[in-house]
Amino acid sequence: MRIKLIACDVFARMAYAAAAVSEHRVDLELLPMLSHNEPDKLRKELQDAIDKCKNACVEGYDKIILAYGLCGNAAAGLTASIPMIIPRMHDCCAMFLGSRKKFLEHFEHRLSAQWRSCGYMERCASVMPNYKLHPDYLKLVEEYDEENAEYIWQTMNPPSETDEDIYIRVEGFEYGGTYESFVAQKAEEGRTVEVLEGDGEWFSRLVNGPWSNEDFLEILPGNEIVPIYDMDEVYKSDKGVAK
């Protein structure tokens, strides 16, 4: 199978590793994580990368795989002329942890918590708070615009004061003492680090299959990604709905 993998660059090491051992032929394109700060811009970058697939491979691709979640609505409305696969997740925190279940276990009651992983340490300095990817926050953005949604959310969910940071450590993808440096830096700041053990298995299945309906959505040719704003399905594939 010929696959085009379009991934956020925080997954660079996981993407290269999965492609290197895949039974499929995988062409990889990385897009910058900092585009998440402007979801409309990220949506355009993703759609442009998808559209280029039409002529980028002489034989033609069999599937496009998106290593993205809903990501602040950036995935809403994406469409392609060939089948696409996207994991059922709101943001990449769940992918680093290895499942939506683990994401809810660790973050459901602290969506404002900041976290880091080796991919983020390598590719950018900041991480979007989880609440900006939560279904309830995205509904507020749609109804009131982002500035007002931010005010409403912070009023209803004041950030908790804590001297603890979170690091998701994924075995096999740590490099160059990144985790140790992060812990040392936080110790100098008088902060502690909660370490969550991640898992790269979900990402491997994203690239290589099997693509179960529980964990992945297949977008049929000509259909669009339509957000559902729940914590299970996350989105669906439908024709001409999301604009």
N, C-alpha and C positions, 0 to 999 in steps of 0.2 A: 504494500500500500504506500502511496506517495502522500505525505502529510506536510502541511505548512503549519508550523508552530509559531504563534505570535504571543510573546510573553512579556510581562513586566520585568524590567531588568533586575529587580530584587530576587528573581528566581533564576538568575543567570547560571549559577553553578549547578543547581538542580536540573535545569533544562539541558545543559550540555551533557550532564551525566546520563540523563534518561535517553537522550538522542543517541549517545555513543553506544549503548547496548541494545537499542531498539531493533526489532526484526523489520520495522518499517523504514523507508527512506524518509528522513526528517530534515526539512529545511527550517532553520531557526531565524526569527527576527525578534530583536529585543527593542522595546520602547522604554523611554525614561520614566522612572517612578514619579518624578516631580511633576509630571503632567497631571497626576491625581489632584493637584491643587486647583486645577481648572477642568472640571469634568466635561464641559462642552468641548474643550480643546482635545482632551483625551479621546472623547468619542469620535471626533474627526480624524485623529491620528489612527485610531483602530479601524475605522471604515476605509480610510485610504490604504492601509496595509492589506485589508481584506480585498479591496478592489484590484490591487496590483497582482493578486494571485492569478487572475484570469490569464495573464500573458507572461508571467514570470517563469513558468515551467513548461517546456516544450511538450511533454507528455500530458500535462494537466495534473492537478492535484485531485486526490480522492476525498480528502477531508481537510478542513481548516480547524485547528485546535487553538482555543483562546485560553491562555493561562492568566485569566482575570476573573474577578467576581463581578457583582453588580457595580461596585466601586463608585459610590456616590451618583448613581444613575448613568455613569459613562457608557455602560453596556446597553442601555435601553435603546431600541430601534436599530441595532446593528443587523445587517442582512447580507447574504452572500448568494452566489449562483450555484454553489456546491454545498454539501452538508457541512455544518459547523458543530463542534462540541465545546461546551463551556461547563465548568464545574458549578454545582449548585452551592454557591457561597456568596456572602455579602462582601467579604474582603479577604485578603491573602492571609490574615491571621489564622483563619481556620485551616488553610492549606498547610501552613508551617506546623500547626498542631497535629494535623493528620486527619481531622474529621470535624464536622459541624457539632457533633456531640461533645467533643472535647472543648470546642470554642464556647459553647453554652455553659459547660461545666465551670470553665475558668473566668468567663467574662460577662455572662448574662446579667450579673448584678453589679458590674463595674465597667460599664461601656465607655466611660470617660478615661479609663486607664491608658496610659502611654506604655508602649512596649517596644522591644528591639529584637532583632535576630541578626544572624551573620549577613544576610542579604542586605538588610537596611544599613548595617554598619559599613558595608562596602560601598553601597551605591548612593546613599543620601544621609543627611544628618537628622532629618525629622520624620516623624510618622504621624499620619492623620489619626486623630482620636477615633476609637471604635464607634462612638455615638454618631458620628457623621455618616456612618454606613448602615445605621440601624433603620429598619422599616419605618418606625414612628417618626424619626427625624426626617427621613426622605419625604414622608407624607406632608410634614410641616413645610418643607421647602417648596413642594408643589403648590401648596395652598397659599402660603404667605410670602414667599421668596426667601433667599438664604439669610439675609440680614435679620429679618424678623423671626425666622425659624431658630436662629442661633439664640436670640434673646429669650424666646419662649422656652426653648430646651433648657437653657441655663437657669431660668427661673424655676422650672419644674424639677430640675435635676442638678442642684448645686454640686460642683466638684468637691469630692472629699479630700481633706488634707491628709497626706501620707508622706512618709519619708522613705517609701519603698518603690523601687523600679522593677520592671518585669523584663526578663530575657528569655526568649524561646530558643532553646538549644537543640539543633537537629543533628543527630549523630551522623558523621560522615561528611558533613558540609561545613564544619567549623574550620577556620584556617587562621594561620598567622597570629595565634593568641588573641583573637578578637574578643572572645568571651572574657578571658582573664583581664584584658585591657579595660573592658567595660566595667567589670567588678572593681578594679583598682581605681578607676576614675570616680565611680560613685562613692567608694570608701573615702576618698579625699574630700568629697562634697558632704560627707556625713550621712550618706544614704546607704541603705541595704538593697540587695537584689534578690528578688524571688525568681528562681529558675524553673521554667516549665519545660518538660521534655517533649520535643517535637517528634515528627515522624515524616519521612519523605515518601512513604508508600503511596499516598493519595496522588502525589504529583507523578509518580511513576505510572500509575494507572491512567492518569490524564493523557499522557503521551502514548502509552502502549496498549491501553485497553486492559480488560473489557470495560465498556462504558455503560455501566448499569444505570437505569433510570433513576435510582435512588440518589446517586451521587453526581450524575451528569445530565445535562440537557442537550439533546440533539436538535439543532435548528434546521428545518428542512429548507431546500433551495427556494429562494424568493420570500420566505417567511422572515419575521423580525423577532428579536428578543423583547418580550413584554414583561416588565416587572410585576410581581404579585405582592411583594412587600410582606412576606411572611418569613419564618425562620426555617422552613422545611423545603418547599419547592423553589422559593426565591424568585423564579421567573418561569415563563412558558414560551413556546414557539407558536406564533400566530401570524396571520397574513394581514398586512396593511393596518395594524392597530397602533403601534407606537410610532410617534412622529416627533 
